[in-house]
Amino acid sequence: MECMAQGQPKPLVSWSRQDGKPISTDLVVVATNLVIRDTRRHHAGVYVCRANKPKTREFVIAAAELHVLAPPVILQPPEAVSLSRGNTARFICNSSGEPPPALHWLRNGQPVRSFRRVKTQSPGVLLINQLAVEDTGFYQCIADNSVGTACATAKLTVIVREGLPSSPRRLLAVPYSSTTVLLTWERPEHNFDQVIGYSVHYQCVAGSYNVEYQFVVSKSTVEYQVKELLPHTEYTFYMVAYSLLGASSPSNSMTVKMLEDVPSTAPQLSIASISPTDIRLTWHPLSSLQSRGAVTRYRIEYSTVDQADRVFSEEVGGNETQFTLRELQPNRAYRLRMSAGTGAGFGVPSEWAHQQTLAHYNHSHGISPLFFSTGFAQPSPNHTQIFGYKLSYREVEAEELANGDKPRAAHTIKLRKKNRHHLLTGLASPPPLGNPPPLPPSTLQATANSSTSIWLRWEKPRFSSVRVVGYTVRCGAAGITNASLVSYHTSSAQEILLGALKPFTLYELAVQSNGVGVVGPFSITVEESTLSDTAPHPSSSARVLLQSESRWLERAARVTSGMQRRKTKPTHRSRTSDAGLQTHRPADGSSLKHWIGLRRKHTRFTLRELQPNRAYRLRMSAGTGAGFGVPSEWAHQQTLAHYNHSMGYRAQSSPTDLKVRARSNTLNVTWQPSPNHTQIFGYKLSYREVEAEELANGDKPRAAHTIKLRKKNRHHLLTGLARCRPRPTAPRPSGCAGRSRGSASVRVVGYTVRCGAAGITNASLVSYHTSSAQEILLGALKPFTLYELAVQSNGVGVVGPFSITVEESTLSDSSFRPKVPAGVSECVPSPSRAEPSLYEVSWRPPLEPNGMIVGYLILYSSSLSQPQHLWTNLSQDGTITSVEVRGLSSDTRYFFKMGASTKMGEGPYSPLKDVNTPPLDYGRRATGGPGCRVKPAASVVVVVVVVVVVVGQSICSLLLLFLLCI
């Protein structure tokens, strides 16, 4: 990089990086030039050349940016995977380079295209759903830029197990209506007896939102109606059969186009009177979701306001976007509406819109389009006694003339006594012939910015054919009649900050579009109030913290008769000096109120000596030197009942910010933890379906379904819920009532029961059972396991949706054994080192308890032939794993066995465990006292060794010693 600087005296040249990083040591400055001999990626950046005048602070700079190109490098290559058929494969590939490389995928050297099962997500992610045998191959991630190319390869192997069912045969999809498709198929040819259900897959053929949907149907049916589809849209369907071993290959795919339907809405009209006898209508075409078919024609209906029963209609082609009604009566109010039509018919018409034709233009008078001149011919006879004039005027609406409505308030201008004329300006004028005015802006939004300013924002007119070059904003206090107090402001942007307003005052705002040589009417009026100069409304985060299970408020337990009020500082910038807290007891109709004054620094306060289990209401306000501001809304809170020490509270505080978002047949529940979330162990989510009769009659609520969630959970998805269908085709079992009763005329011929362990996500583990009666006994289930159950009604050739899911747990099983080695083999009796007759028995809980263990039975006896009921019984609680056994006889062999019990009864006993207690003189012979820690067998060895050494017998004695040691 060359840098040449001139000056007197000769300037000093230096180099630096703009980002502040030090220049690399491999860079060389030759004279005034910067030389990089071996360019690398870390050299990229902006370099600054600075020329300083010697012995001064004067300098000039020049900058240049260095781009270092680099070929692509694969940072994270895809990994080879082996998956069973029907699963989902996911490949991830990350790369880097300069310029950033573009990523694409190849399969066996051919480009991979996104279609029904294969999708390319965010750059570098390839997703393959419902794996088939033909998906096996080598997948390559290619990263390339202008410098080079990099490649990484991964192999995908699709495993097909033996005994899987074949795919469903002869799948057909026939449009049943504009939103319903009837699917029919034949059962798999091979291994049909192992099929436990089918999964139906479908997605839109075209469009950016082509998400694949899937749902499960019973194995006992061979047809199904897929509902809630989009009219006049192409869909692709295929099916997969499932067994306990896995999924079959996909069936043949069927593409079907839905029937047309009438449009769901009418076009949005823009109406303008362009002459005394003509009205022009313009509109935008409907979107594909709104048209629900190909729009072939539009129908325009109109009539005069005073003759509403005489309606005329005109039809235009579906490709038109404007139409002019001609030969109308001048200065006459008309009402108009429009509807769009497809091959299925016309949709719902729009609301009636009113428009008045222009009056005949008087060329002899020549009224100016921008102002109106009012002249006084002669003053009143007693003009010497008057002090001035008052001029009133207002704009007359077309509806007001036709309906005879009461006149609105007029604008008033006060004039001096000597005035004989006045010029009214800023009025809307009739447009020139053939040049319609621009439409007013839409979507006005006014927001208070401070106590003296308001932000006003709007959008451009949507259907205006006139180019808008600016806007005029009308601003005035609400309710004023003096036109001189109304201000007008111009803006070329779509927003304006209106200043110099009065504090805490309601203003009326409207916007007018200005074209080239023509202005349009003002928009609808919006109202907004400026902020107050005094202390503002208290922060919305002020809340009452109290524990109460009967209210869904954010609370925290304090004391039985205490209530805590937490405040946050107001967000307004005015200085707050005091705050007031007002309480009220409305439960008994009393009007008693209490005021409490607080200092500015306080952000919480506790109300004490309140009545237990009593409803209170509270509000607060903040104050400045100018006085107290607007108080908050009344907040209701009930104090706790007297604390029950025998039971205790079940929770310290309730979750906050509970939100429920509904989807097709699921509910997404989210919440925030309570303030003392560190003290809780989990959450309990309750929900139930509300019957229509229950809402109307005010019946007592039924029992709700309950789900226990972990402490770390912040959301939960409720699945398997009943959809609200406008035209159900099959009845729903009892328990899902309260929905549309349109299916009551369908005869129920049977039921399908869905059964699966709670929380499972593998559809192959869900079982389906059929029943012709209204009950069924589900067998072969696991003991002490929570199951989710739902029922589906089957009609003649049609099936309904599944009911809501209920949960039930199987009972505990009394037959169990502790884990292997079972029973007392894991129960180890060991003698106490301080007391030989004391033994400690310890064990481990069983691995498969088949229920909650409530107790352990430990039996021991010194005689194996003794009847079991004569054995010594030590019953222990199910929470302990060891027990001390006292009073055992010395030098005696004891036999132990044990068993566990649940609420259902006792299980079998474990195998026997025998143990020998030490002799009576066990402690004295070993160490001379009872504290000996040596086992009895070791004490015998010591005695023998001492005798042999002292006596010094022969070799035979030594041999005897050796045998005894063994």
N, C-alpha and C positions, 0 to 999 in steps of 0.2 A: 504494500500500500504506500503510494507516494504522497508526500505532504510538502508543499513548497510554500514558504512564507517570506515576505519581503517587508522591510521597514528600516528605519534609522533611529537608534542603532539596530544592528542585526538581531532579530528576535530569537528567543530560546524555544526550541520545539521539544514537546514531550508527548508520550502516548499513554492512554489508559482505556479501560473498558467502561462502557456506559452502565453496566449492571453492578459496578463496584467491585467485581472480583479482580484479584491480582492477575497481571499478565503472566502467562506461562514462562518458565525459564528457558524453554527451547525457542523463544522468539528473539530475534536479533534486530537492533536498530542500527541501520547503516546510514550515516549522515542524518538526514531527517526522514528516512523511509523505514517502514516496518516490514521485516522479512520473516515469513514463516516457511521454513525449508521443507518440513514434512507435515502436511496438513492432516489433522485428526478431527473427530467430531467435537471434542471438547474445545476446539479453537473457535467454533461458531459463535457469533455475537456481533455487537456493535462496538467499533473501535473509534475513539475520539482523539484527534490530533489538536493539541493546544499550543498556540504561539504566544509567548509572554514577552512584553517589553522589559528589558533588563532594569532591575532596581525599581520597578513600579508594579502596580496591581492591574495594569491594563493587559488584556489578552483577547484573542479571538480563537474560535474553535471551528472545526470541521469534522464531520462524522461519516463513516462508511460501514456498511453491514457485510459481514462475511457469512455466506451460506456454504456449509460443508455437506455435500451429498454423500449418502451412505447406502449401500445395498441392503435389502431386507434381511433380517435375522429372525428365525423362529425362536421365540422365547419359551413358549409352552406348546410342545407338539401334542397332537391327539394320541390317545392310548388305545391299544388293541383291546377289544372286549369280545366275550362269548356270552350270548344271551339266548334264552328260550324264545320260541316263536310266540308272538303276541305281546312281547315286552316292548320297552322304549329304549332306543340307543341315543346317546348324547355324546358328541365329539366337540372338544374345545381346543381352539388354536389361537395363540396370541403371538404377535410379531412386532417388530420395530424397524425403523429405517427413516431416511430423510431423502425425499419427501415421504410422508407416511404411506406405507404400502397399502394396496387394495387386496382384499382377501376373497378368494373363491374356492369352490370345492370340485373335486373330480372323483368319479367312481370308476375304477378300472380304466382310467385315462379319458373318460367321457365326462362332460360337464354335468353337474347335479342340478336339476331344476326343481323348484318348489312346486309341489302339487298336493294331492289329497293327504298323504301320510308324511311326506318329507317337507320340512320347513327349515329355512335359514333365518335364524333369529339375529340378535345383535351381532356385530362383526366378529366372526370367528367361532360361532356356535351353530352346529348342525344337529337337527333333531329329527329322528325317524321313529314314528309311532307304529304300533301294530306290526312288529317285525315279521317278515315273511322270508321264505327260503331264498327267494330271488334277490333279497337285499344283501346276501353274503358277498363279500368282495373286499378290495383294497380301496380305502378312501384317502385322498390326498388333499392336503391344505396347501394352496398356492398363494404366496405373497409376492407381489411384484410392484415395482415402481420404475421410474425412468432410468435407474442405475443398474438394477439387476433383478433377480428372481430367487426365491427360496422355496423349498418344498419339504413337507413332512408327511409320512404315510402311516396309517393305522389299519389293521385288519379287523373286519367284523365277521364273526362266525355266528350263524343262527342255528341253534340246536333244536332238533325235532325229536321228541320223546316217543317211545313206542306206546301204543294204546290210546293215542289221542283221537278224538272224534274228527270225522271229516267235516268240511265246511257245509253250511246250509245250502240247499240246492234251489235253483229256479226262483231267485228273488225277483219279485215284481213290485213296482211302485206306481200307483194310479192316483191322480188327483181326485180327492173326495169333495173338496170345496176349495175356496181361494186360500184357506189357511190350513187345510188338513190333507194328509196323504195316507192312503191305505196301503200298507205293506203286507204282502203274502209270500210265503216261502214253503219249501218242503224240508222235512227233517233230514239230518245227515245220513248218508248211506252206510257209513261204518261207525261202530261203537256208539250208537245212539243211546244205548242203555246207560252210558256213563255221563251223558250230558246233564248238567245241573242248571243251565240257563243260557240265554243268548244275550249278546250286547249288540245294540243297533247304533251305527255311526252315520252321521250325516253332516254336511256343510254346504255353504253357498258355493256355486261354481265360480262366480265373478265377484269382484268387489274387493276392497282392501280389508274388510272385516269378515274374513272367511275362516272363522274359528270352527274347529270340529267339535260337535256335540256328540255325546254318547249316553245311553241309558240301558238298563237291564230289563229283560222281559222273561217271563216264566218259560220253562221248557215244555209245558203242556199246551201252549198255544202256537198256532202257525200263521197268525195274522195280527196286525197291530196298527192302530191309527196314530200317526205322529201329528200333533197339533201345534198351534201357535207359530206357524210358519208365515213368511212374508208373501203376500200375493204377488203374482206376476214375477216370480223369482225362480231361477233354476237351482235345484238341489241335487246332490249326489248321495246315494245311500249304499251301504253294504253292511253285512252282518258277520259275526264271529260266534262260534259255539264254544262253550267252556265246560270242562270237566275238572275233577279234582287234581288231575295231572297237569293241566294247563289249557291253552287255547288252541283252537283249530286254525287253519288257514282262512283268510277272509273269503267271503262269498263273491260272486260276481257283483259288480257295481251297477247301479241303475241311476240314470240322470233323468229327472222329470222337471217340467216347468209348471209352476202353480197357475191356477186360473186367475183371470182378472177379477178385480173387485171395484166397487165405486170409490171415487176419491174420498179420502178421510177428511179433507178440509177444502175450503174454497180459496181461490186466488185472492191475494190482497190487492184491493182496488185503489187506484189513484184517479180522482175525478176533477175535471176543470171545465168551466164554461168558457168557450173560446169565442162565442158570438151570441147574440140574442136568441138564436134558434138552434144552436148546436152545443152539445156536451161531449167532451172527449173522455174516454175511459182507457186507461193503461194498466197493465198488470204484468207480473212475472210468472213464468211457467212454474208448475209445481215440481217438487223434487220426486224422485222415484219412490221414496217411502211414503210421500203424501198422495201421489197419483194412484198408486197400487194398480198400475196398468198403463196402457198407451192412451193419452188424452186425445180424443178424436174431435171433440167439439166443446164449445163454451156456450152457455145460455145466459143472456142478459135480460133481466126483468126490470121494468120501470113503470111508474105511474106518477100522476100529480099527487101532491100531499093532500089536497082537499077532495080528491076522488080516489081514495085508496083501493076501492073495490074494482076499479077498472085497471087491470094490470096488462101491459103489453110486453111481449118478449121478442128477442132477436137471438139467432144462433149464428155463431161464427166458427171457422175452422180451428182445429186443435193446434195449428202452427202459428196462429195470430197472437199478438201481444198488445194490440190496441184496436179501438173501434170508436166511431163517432156517431152519436145519435143526432139525426137531423130533423128539420121541420118541427121543432118544438116551439112552444109559446114563449114570447119574451117576458122577462121579469116574472117568471113563474117558478115556484118551488117544486122540485121533483124528488122522488126517492128511487133509489136504484140498488140492485143487488145482482150477484153473479154466482154461477155454479159451473163446475167442470164435469165432463162426462167421458166415460170410457165405453168399451164394448159391453160392460155389465150395467151401464146406466149412469144417471147423473148422481153426483154426490150431494152432500148437504150444502145449501146455498149460504152465502155470506150474510152478515147482518145488513139491514137496510141502511144505506148511506144517503144523505140528503144533499142536494145541490140546487142552486137557483140560477136560472139563466139570466143573462145580462139584460138591462133595459136598453131601449133604442138610444143611440148616441145622438145628442143634440149638437150639431155642428155650429149653430148660430151663437150659442153661448160659449163654447170652447172652455170647459172647466179643466183646469190644470190637473194632471194626474198626481202631483206631489203635494198640493195644498188645496185648501178650501177657504174662499173669501166670504166673510159675513159682513154685510153693511147695514147700518141703521139709517132709514130714510129720514125720520124726524125723532127728536127726543120726546119723552112723555110730556104731557101738558104741565105737570108740576115739577119740571126738571130742576127748578131752583131749590127744591126742598130735598132732593135725593143726594146721596153721597157717592154713588157708583153703580155699576152694573154687575150682574152675575150671568155668565154665559155657560150653558150646560149642553153637552152633546154626548152621544154614545153610538156604538156600532150595533146595527140591528141584524140579528141572525135570521136565516131563512126559515128555520123551524119556528122561531118566535112569531113571524108573520103568519105562518100557516096555522099554528095551533092556538094563537091568541094568548101566549103565555104572558105572565106579569113582567113588565119592563124591569131590566136590571138597573143597578145604580149607575148614574151618568157621571162623566167627568165634568168638573166645574172649574171655571176660570173667573177670577174677580178682576174687573176692569175699573178704571178711573171714570170719574163723572164726565170728563171732557172727551172721552173716546167716542168715536162714531163708527169705527170698524175694527176688525181683528182678523188676523191671518192664522188659521189652524194648520199646523205642519205635522209631518211624521205620520200622516194617515195612509192607509192602504188604498191603492187606486185600482180601478178596473184596468186590466192589461190591454195593450193594443190588440186589434183583431189579428188572429193567426199566430200570436206569440204568447203562449200560456205562461203564467207566472210559475216560479219554482215552488215546490212543496215546502212546508215548514219542516224544520229538523225534527228528528224523532229521538226517543229515549233520553229525555232530559233528566239529569241527576244533579241535585243541589246538595252541597255539604257545607255545614258551618265550619269556617276556618278559625275564627276568633270571635271576640265580642263585637268587632267592627268590620268583618269581611266574610264573604261567602264564595266558595268555589262553585261554578256552574259549568257543567260539561254536557255535550250532546253529540249526536251522530248525524251524518249527512242524510239528506232525503234519499230514500231507497229507490224510488221509481221516477224521479224528476228527469225530464228530457232537457231542461235548461241548465247550463253550466253555472254553478254557484261560485261567486267570487268573494263573498263575505257574508257576515251575519250582523244583525242588529239585535241587541239585548235590551228588553224593557224591564225596569226594576222599580218597584214602588211598594210602600208599606201596605199591608193587607187592610182593606176596608176604607182607604182614603178615597175622597171624591174630588179633590183638588188636583187637576191635571198638571199644574205647575210643579207639584212635588214628585211627579214621575220622571225618572231619569232614563236616558237612552245611551247605550254604549255600543261601540262597534268593535268587531274582532274578525281577523282573517283566519284564526285557528278555530278549533272546535272546543275551546274552553276559554274561560275568562275568570279572573279574580276580581270580584266586586268589592271595593273598599269604601271607607268613609261612611259606614252604616252605623245605625244606632244599636247599642247593646240590648240583648234580650228582646228583640223585635221581630215579628213575623213579616216576611217579605213575599210578594208575589212576583214570579219571574217568568218571562216568555221570550222566545227567540224567533227571529224572522230571517228568512233566507233572501239574499240579494243576488240577482243575476246581472247580466250586462244590459243596462237600461230598463230593467224591470225588477220589481220587488214582489215578494210573495206575502201571504198572510202570516200573522203570528201563530206560533204553536200553542198547544194547550198550556195552561198556567200551572206551574208547580210552586209549592210553598216551602219555605225553609226559614227557621228562626236563627238569629245570631246568638252566640253564647252570652252568658251572664257575666257581668263584671264582678259580682260577689262570688263567694265560694261556690264552686260548681256542685253538681250532684255527686254524692259519694261514689267511690269506685264500685263497679259492679262485682268486684271480687270480695267485698265485705260479706261475711257469712256467719251464720250461727253454727257453732260446733257443739253437738249434743248427741249422745247415744240413744237411739230409739228404734226399735225394730218395726214400728208401724208407719214410718215415714221414709220416703226416698230422698232425703236431704243429706248434705255432707255434714257429718257430726263426729264428735269425739267425746267419750265418757269423761266426766269430771267428778262430780259428787252427786248424791241423790237429789238434793234440792238446789243445785247450783246450775247456772247457765253462763256460757262464755260467749262474748261477742268479739269477733276479730275484725279489725278494720285495716284497710290499706290506704296509703296516702292518695289524695285526689290527684288525677293526672293533669289538672289545670295548673298553670304556672302562677296563679295568684297565691299570695302568701296566706296560709291558713293559720289562724291563731287559736281557735277553739273548735270543739266538736260537741255536738249534743246527741244523746241517745235517749229515745223515747220508748217506753214500754206501755203495754195496754193489755188488760185482761178481758177479752170479749166472750169467754166461754159462758158466763152466767148473765150476759146482757149488761153488765156494769160498764159505765163509761169512765171508770177511774183510770187516769193516766199518770205516769211518772216521768220526770225529766231528770237527766243526769248530765252534768257538764264535765267535759274531759279536756285536758290540755292537748296542744298540738302534737307533742312528741309521742303520745299514746297511740298504739296500733292494736291493742286488744284490751278488753275489759270483761270482768266476770261479775254477773249479777248474782247476788247471794240472798239467802233467806227467802227463797221462793217456795211456793207450795208444790209438793211432789205430785206427779201425774196430772199436771194442769196445763191447759193450752194457753200460750201467750203469743202476742204479736209485737214486733219490734220494728223500729225504723230509726234512721240517724241522718244528720245533716252536718255540714261543715260550715264554719263561720270565719269571716275576716273582720277587719276593722269596720267594713261597711255594713256588716250584719250577717245573718245566717242565710245560706243558700237554700235551694230546693231540696226538701227531704227525699230520702229514698222511698221506694215502695214498701208497704207493710210486708214483713216477713213473719211467717207463722212458725212457732216452735213449741213443742210440748216437753215439759220436764219429765225426768225418769220416775218410774215407780220406785218404792222402797226396795233397796237391794236385798235379794234373797241369798244369804250366805250358803245355804245348803245346795243351791243350784248354780248360782253365779251367772254372769252374763255369757251369752254364747258368742258374742262378738264385741269388739271394742269400738268399731266404727264401720259405717257402710261405705262401699265403693262410690265414686263420684263420676259425673259426666257420662252417665249410661246412655249409649246410642244404639239403635237397632236399625239396620238397613235391610230392606226386603228385596229379594230377587225372585226368580221364578218359583222355586220350591225350597228356598233356604232363607235363613235369617242370620245375618252377620252381627253379632253382639260385641260391642267394645265398651270399655270402661277404664277409669283411672283408679289407682290404688287409694285407699283411705290414708289420712295423715299419719296414723300409727301403723302403717303396713308392715313395719319390722316385727310387730308383736303377733301377727296373724299367721295361720298355718295354711289357709286355702280359702276358696270361694265356693258358694253354693248358688247355682243358676237355676231358677224356677221359671217355667213357662207352661201355658195351657192354651187350648183353643177356645175361643169365646163363641157361644151359640147365639144365633140371632134372637131366639126367644128369650135368652138370658138377658140380653141388652134391653129388650122391650119390656119384660116383666120385672126386671130388677131382682132376679133370683139370686140365691146365695151362691157364691163362686164354688166351682168344683175343685177337687184336688188337682194340684199342678204337678207336672213332671219336673224332676230335680236331677241336676247333673253336678257332681262334685269336681272342682277344678283345682289345679295346683296354685301355689302362691305366686309363681312367676308368670302365670297367664295374664294377658291383658285383652284377649279377644277369644271368641269361640264361634264356630260356625254350626248352626243348627240345621241338620239335613233331614231329608225324608219327610218334609212337611207337605201338607196338601196344598195344591195350587188353587187359586181362585179362577175358575174357568167360566167364561160367559155362557157357553153352551155345552155342558157336560154330556157325554154320550153314554155313561154307564153309572149306575148308582154307587155310592160310597158307603162303606160299612158304618154302623153306628159308632159314634165317637168322632166322626168327621162331619157331623151335621153342622148347620149354620151356613153352609155354602148354597149355591144355586140349587133349587129344587127341580130343575128342568129334567133331571134324570129319573124322576119318580115313576115315569111311564114305562121304563125299561124293566123287563122281568129278569130277576136274578136267578141264574141256574146253578151257581156254585161260587166258591171262594178260593182264593190263592193266598197262602200264608207265607210271609217272608220271615226267616229266622236266622239270626247271626249274633255272634258274641259282640258285646258292646265295644266300640272303638276300632274294629278291624276295618281295613281299607282294601283287602283282597277280595274281589267279587267271587272268586272261586270257593271261598269258605262260607258263603251265604247259601243256605238251603231253602228250597221252596216246597210247599206241601199243599195239596188240594183237599177240599172238603165240601160236601154237599149240604152239611148241616151248619149250624151257627156256633159250633164249638169243635175243638180238636185237641187231642192229647199229643204233645210233641215229646218224643222219646229220644233215647241215645244221646243225651246231653251230658255235659261235664258237671260234676258236683261243684257246688259253691262258686258258680260262675254267673255273671250278669249278662243277660241276653236282651237284644232289641227285637221287637216283634211288630209286624204291620200286616194288614189284611187288605186284599183287593177283591172287589166284586166282579163277577164274570156274567155277562149277559149272553144273549143268543148272537154269536158272531161279533161280539164287542166286549172289551174289557175296560174297566174303569181305573182310575188312579189308586195308588196305595193310600191307606189311611195314615193318620199320624202315628208316630212310633211310640210304643210303650215299652217300658223296661221292667224286667223281673229276674230275680236271681234264683237259681236252683238251691235246694236245701243242702246242708252239710251231710257228708257221708260218715257213718259211724265206723265203717271198716277201713282201717288204715294201719300201716306199720311205720315205725320210724325208719329213717333212711338206713341203707345198708352200710356197715353191719347194724342190724336193727336192735331196738330195745336196749337191754342192759349191756349188750356188748359194747355199746357206746357209753353205758353207765359204769363208771369206774369207782368201786369202793376202795378207799385208801385209808390206812390207819393213821390216827393222829400221833404226832411225835411226842406230844406231852402226855397223852392218855391212851394206853394201848386198847382199852375197851371202847374207844370212840372212833367211829369210822365216818368218813365224808363220802357221800355218793353224788356224783355229777354226771350229766348227760347232755346231749345235744338235741334240739327240737327236730321233729321229722321233716323231711323235705316235702312230702305230699300230705298235708294234714287233712285235706278234704273238708275243711271248715275251720272255724276258730277254736283253738284248743282252750278248754275251760279248766282242765285239771289233769294231773298225773297220778297214777296208782303204783306204788312201790310195795311189793310183797317180798318177804324174806322169811326163811325158816332153816332150822338146823337138821330137819328130817325131810328127805325128798319124798318119802312115802306118806307124809302127813297130808290130809285133805286140804284143799286150797282155802276153804273158809276158816281153817284154824291157823293159817299163816299170819304173821304180823303184818298189818296194813298201815302204810304211811301215805295218806292222801295229801297231795300238795296242789297249790294253785298253778294254773297254766302259764303264769308269767315267770316262774323261777326255774332254774336248771341245776340246782344242787340242794342237798339236804344232809344233815348230820344224824347218824344213827348211834344211839348210846345204849349202854347196858348189855353189850354183847359178852357172852361167856368166853373165857380164855381157852386157848388150845382147842377150838371148835371150828368145824367146817360149816359155813353158812351158804345157802343158795338164794340168789336174788333174781327177780324178774319184774318187769314194769310194763305199763301200757298207758296210753293217753285216751282222753275222752273229749267229745264235742257235745253240743246240745242234743244231738241225736242219740247219744249213748257212748258206751265204752267200745274201744277197739280191741283186737287180739293182743295177747301178751307177747313180749319178745322172748328169744331163747334165754335159757338159764345162764347165770354167771355165778361161779362159786369162788369163795375166798376163805382162807384159813386164818383165824385169829391167833396171835402169838401166845406162848405159855404164860403162866402167872408170874414166874421169876424172870421174865424176858428182860426187864429193865435192870434188875440187880446183878444178874450174871454178866451182862454186857458192860456196864459202866459203874455198877454199884448204886444206881439210883434210877428213879422213874424217868429221868430226862434223857435216857439213851436214845439216839437217833439211828441205831444200827438195827437192821432187820433180824428176826430170830435165826434164820439160817446162817448168817454171818457170825453170830455169837457162838454157835456150836463150833465153827472152824477155829475161832480164837482159843476156845477152851482146849480143843484137841492139840493145837500147836503148843500151848503152854505145857501141857502134861508131857508130851513127847520130848520137848527140849530139856525139861527138868529131870525126868527119869533117865533119859538116854538109853532107850531100849535098842533092840537089834534092828536089823534091816527089815524084818517082818513088820515091826511097828512102823517103820517109815513107809512101807507099802500100804499098810492100813491107813495111815495119814493121807497118802495120795488119793486112795479111793474115797475117803470121806470128803476130801476137797472137791473131787469131781461131783 
